[in-house]
Amino acid sequence: MNPTLHPLTQAIDTHLSQFEDQETVDLVVIGSGGAGFSAALNAAIDGARVLLVERMAHVGGTTALSASTSWVPGTKRGLAVNPEDTPERVATFLNNAVGDRSDPKLRQVFIDNGPLAIAKLEDNTALQFQVRPLHPDYLSELEGSVLKGRAIEPQPFDGKLLGPNLTLVRNPIPEFTVLGGMMVDRDDIFHLLRLTETWTSFSYAMRIIMRHFLDKLLQPRSTRLVMGNAMIARMLYSFIERNGLLVTRTEVTQLLQNSNAIEGVVLQQTLPNGEKTQRTIYSRGGVVMASGGFNRHPTRRAAMLPRAHESWCPAGPGHTGSAQDLAIKSGGQFGTGGLSHAFWAPVSVRQRADGTTAAFPHFVMDRGKPAMIAVDSQGQRYVNESTSYHLFAIAMQAHDRHIPCVPTWLVCDAGALKRYGLGMIRPGGKGLAPFLADGYLKQGATLADLAQQLDIPSENLVATVERFNQFADKGEDEDFQRGTTDYQRANGDATWTGPNPCLGALRQGPFYAIALYPGDIGAATGLVTDGDARVLNANGQAIDGLYACGNDMHSIMGGVYPAPGITIGPGMTFGYLAAKHAVKRAGLSEVS
């Protein structure tokens, strides 16, 4: 279903003063990422009067900053691409990948309800998805994995349809845009890199470039939205159409609890001029926690992620865990037993012109490509560079306990930098001077020269590259088996002429390197819940009227990252389940 959408002409009121003190709604949702919007929209579809509370000035959280791939096996669109997938196969895969690190019953709840959650949103809102013909599970070597059909992603969206509400959507990470703010997805990158090679790519690239520059003249920001911005914009559009209530710059200061039941919230809004407004809001259905997790909590971060500096975190700025603190005060508890408290990616870090810090996640664009290697402080490889970003960063932290490798140096030759780019440096090999000047990029005429720049033993780096080049020439990485799984090979270079799309020799000087750090991209440890997304107390009893989803909820993946989109997919699913239960609690009847 692709519904006909009409431009919105009225700006939604985001001020807390629109409410009377002690006013009552059907549901309060804390946090406006994918999970929070899912809960809010699903309840609104069922006729609930929903208040969505966002502590930041913009909606979207980390979802808006992400590619917004969502792992939801069994959707209608996914089965059209891979009709042979089954719930049993999904369960086998998750059992092999996650094992006893999470409750298998909750995983089954996700498997059973994920397709229902997506269908309800696609049938009733502007949120529409697409599925790529090749998008493998990360742990593709495990039984039950597939190469396509489980990962879905939002269709692009015309931001002009939001009218005056467009500026509510959180802007993408600047380093993920080109030409001063133009968002690009993998299709755009494909055509932009081939702009001078084919008429198809030239005409495609010219269309999106001309639209972008027209937007710069006429709009407050670029209006062609893709990936996470597209998802949040689509959900915001439908929330406004269904008369949803939204307040921004607003924090929850108290959960109103009567015995074991949550009856509402106390909210405080602080406007840019310093004006503060406080309201007590009651909720018939309860309160859904979807505030993004603990990643920027002032004390919990230090306790749970002691070796990861906050400046390395590329996640949304509003993830302070303050809402979780209130849930714990009301009897909730954090889960245990996961592989890691967070989900990870290697990031490179650079100071922007405005003084803020950019933490750039290295997902698939460089480190797994030919003629790229990662080395520790001794100039030696210690990890399969083509493995998933989560496993790469976990390996970095484990290795650092024995041999310093924070930072790890991502090394390439001139040919690879030109062909693939390197972190924040675009493909093409031009415009390197600013990156060299501020130290983000290191350059050496020879490997020995580069090693001196990195303060690592030159003989080790030279020997490491020589050994790797031998592996690359024959297409077999004897040390770390790089390029041996379907996932790794899919993220290599399909046009590479060598025997392995992930392996290529580093021979063309000058040579380059950038520093990588372990960056937490989302919380894996969160509030323990049941199959209705209800928060459980220490006795395993549900706290009536209190729900959690997204990264506020303890991950069903147990700190494992088995496939793309394993945070947003479950987040939307348990947001749907929370809304379904809360709607009944409020005395309404759900649509589905």
Stockholm file with secondary structure:
# STOCKHOLM 1.0

chainA/1-592         MNPTLHPLTQAIDTHLSQFEDQETVDLVVIGSGGAGFSAALNAAIDGARVLLVERMAHVGGTTALSASTSWVPGTKRGLAVNPEDTPERVATFLNNAVGDRSDPKLRQVFIDNGPLAIAKLEDNTALQFQVRPLHPDYLSELEGSVLKGRAIEPQPFDGKLLGPNLTLVRNPIPEFTVLGGMMVDRDDIFHLLRLTETWTSFSYAMRIIMRHFLDKLLQPRSTRLVMGNAMIARMLYSFIERNGLLVTRTEVTQLLQNSNAIEGVVLQQTLPNGEKTQRTIYSRGGVVMASGGFNRHPTRRAAMLPRAHESWCPAGPGHTGSAQDLAIKSGGQFGTGGLSHAFWAPVSVRQRADGTTAAFPHFVMDRGKPAMIAVDSQGQRYVNESTSYHLFAIAMQAHDRHIPCVPTWLVCDAGALKRYGLGMIRPGGKGLAPFLADGYLKQGATLADLAQQLDIPSENLVATVERFNQFADKGEDEDFQRGTTDYQRANGDATWTGPNPCLGALRQGPFYAIALYPGDIGAATGLVTDGDARVLNANGQAIDGLYACGNDMHSIMGGVYPAPGITIGPGMTFGYLAAKHAVKRAGLSEVS
#=GR chainA/1-592 SS CCCCCCCCCSCCCCCGGGSCTTEEESEEEECCSHHHHHHHHHHHHTTCCEEEECSSSSBCHHHHHSCCCEECTTCHHHHHHCTTCCHHHHHHHHHHHHGGGSCHHHHHHHHHHHHHHHHHHHHHSSCCEECCSCCCCTTTTSTTCCSSSSEEEECCEEGGGGGGGGGGBCCCCGGGEETTTEECCHHHHHHHHTTTTCHHHHHHHHHHHHHHHHHHHHSSSCCEECHHHHHHHHHHHHHHHTTCEEECSEEEEEEEEETTEEEEEEEEEECTTSCEEEEEEEESSCEEECSCCSTTCTTHHHHHSTTSCGGGCCSCTTCCCHHHHHHHHTTCCBCCCCSCSEEEEEEEEEECTTSCEEEEECSSSSTTSTTEEEECTTSCCCSCTTSCHHHHHHHHHHHHTTSCCSSEEEEEEHHHHHHHCBTTBCTTSCCCHHHHHTTSSEEESSHHHHHHHHTSCHHHHHHHHHHHHHHHHHTCCTTTCTTCSHHHHHTSCTTCCSSSTTCCCCCSSSEEEEEEEEEEEEECCCBCBCTTCEEECTTSCEEEEEEECGGGBCCTTTTCCCSTTTTHHHHHHHHHHHHHHHHHHTTCCCCC
#=GC SS_cons         CCCCCCCCCSCCCCCGGGSCTTEEESEEEECCSHHHHHHHHHHHHTTCCEEEECSSSSBCHHHHHSCCCEECTTCHHHHHHCTTCCHHHHHHHHHHHHGGGSCHHHHHHHHHHHHHHHHHHHHHSSCCEECCSCCCCTTTTSTTCCSSSSEEEECCEEGGGGGGGGGGBCCCCGGGEETTTEECCHHHHHHHHTTTTCHHHHHHHHHHHHHHHHHHHHSSSCCEECHHHHHHHHHHHHHHHTTCEEECSEEEEEEEEETTEEEEEEEEEECTTSCEEEEEEEESSCEEECSCCSTTCTTHHHHHSTTSCGGGCCSCTTCCCHHHHHHHHTTCCBCCCCSCSEEEEEEEEEECTTSCEEEEECSSSSTTSTTEEEECTTSCCCSCTTSCHHHHHHHHHHHHTTSCCSSEEEEEEHHHHHHHCBTTBCTTSCCCHHHHHTTSSEEESSHHHHHHHHTSCHHHHHHHHHHHHHHHHHTCCTTTCTTCSHHHHHTSCTTCCSSSTTCCCCCSSSEEEEEEEEEEEEECCCBCBCTTCEEECTTSCEEEEEEECGGGBCCTTTTCCCSTTTTHHHHHHHHHHHHHHHHHHTTCCCCC
//
